[in-house]
Amino acid sequence: MRRDQFSMAQQEAGRLLSELGIASLPVNPFEIASLLDIKLKAMPASAGGASGMLIHVAGVFGIGYPTHIKNEGFKRFSVAHEIGHFRLPGHVDAVVDDRGQHFSRAGFRSGDRYEQEADHFAAALLMPVAPFTAAMNRLEDGLKAIEGLQATCETSLESTAIRYAQVSRDPVAVIRSEGAVVDYAYLSDRLKEFPNIDWVRKGSKLPSGTVTSAFNADTNNIARGRRAEGQSSLQDWFNGPHRQEIYEEVVGLGSYGKTLTVLTGMEAPNEFEDEEAELEESWTVRFRR
């Protein structure tokens, strides 16, 4: 049911782009708000943890966008998130209070259904599948691709990474963590098809021996936005019987206190094991000779 809800939110974003005749990157949510007759206003930095605000008074809609985080990509995502609340069926009635206000927690940080739907709407609005995929196919894999897409879409690194995992046809995982605990994990559809693996769950412990686990042991790595990369294994992250090395890239998200991990270089277990068996057989034949 949850996947259907998110699919509906993404489809609604696509319908809005089609109605407005927008088919290229980057998508400007400020222009979209203006086209929808939504008033825009910067929120004071003192607003604190709210990522944005939807206002509905006497039939007039307004969006307050954050200034306390100096990240243009996050600001654009926040505006797109509020447009999601405005556009998605039932959201205005569900989230706006008696004063005509709603304070959001955008950026895939909330477990609330309406916030999650607005997040998925925002991702689909700013990174529509067709142009996003076309841009992705011109880039390398992993973190380099995500950073290239981030520059093209003018989005945040985190939202771009999640969209990359959603759209990719390859086995990919994007994981956010803090300390020794997983905040969330997004697996591409291709990776979800792997048999006999456990999905990484929110609240689970990071597997020991991985690049991310070692990276998170030093909080300076996160605060200073450092990076690390290396090999880990499919078994480390997803358990199961399948033996193969995978590529792990890690980046600290600064004062946010989180770490973003991108896992690539995975082969479907049957393909990998067939290759491994063929290699073992070829060496066995040579040895017998």
C-alpha positions, 0 to 999 in steps of 0.5 A: 500500500505504501508503495502505491501511495508513493507511486501516486504522489510521483504520478501527480508530480508528472501530471503537473509538469505535463500541464505546465509544459515542463520537460527539461532540467533543471526544474524551478519550483519557485517558478512553478509556485508562481504559475500556481498563484502561490505566494512565496516568502522567506522564513526567518532563520529563527524558525528553527527546524521547520523545513518549510511552511504551507499557508492557506488563508481566505482561499489564498495559498502561500509557501514559506521556505527555509533560510536557516540551512545554507543549501540551495538544493534543500531550499528548492526541495522544500518549496517542491515539498510544499507544492506537493501538499498543495497539489496532492489530494487530501493533503491540505485538509489533513495537514493545515491547522485551524490557523491555516498553517502547516510546518513541514519536515521535508527531506525524507526525515519524517515517518508521517504519511503526508510528509513522505508523500510530499517528499516523493512528489518533490523528488519526482517534480525536480527530477522527472524520470525521462530527463533524469534517466537521460542525464544519468546515462551520460554519467559514470556510476555511483557517487560521481553520477549522483554529484553530476545529477545534483549539479544538473538538477540543482538539488541536494546531494541526499535527495539526488542520491535517493532519486538515483536509487529509485530510477537506476536499472542497476543494483544500487543502494543508498543508505543514510546513517548516524553513528552506528545506526541506519536512518534509512536505506533505498534499494533499486528495484534491480537489487530488490530482486536479489534472492535470499538477501535481507533488506537494510532496515531503519534502526538497524545497526551498521554492519561491522567491517564496512567502510561506513562503520569505520568512517562513522567511528570518527565524528570529524569525518562527518562534520568536515564532509570527508569521503571514503571508498573501498570494497565491502561484500554483499554479505556484509550489508545484506546477509545471505549466501552470496559471496561477492565484493561490492563498491562502497562510497561514503561522504559525511553530510557536515553539520547535519551529522549524517553520513551518506553511503552509496553501494554499487558494483553488484551483480545478480547472485546467479550471474556472479555465481555462474561466473565463479563456477566457470572460473573454478572449473577452468582452473580445476581442468588446468590443474588436472592436466 
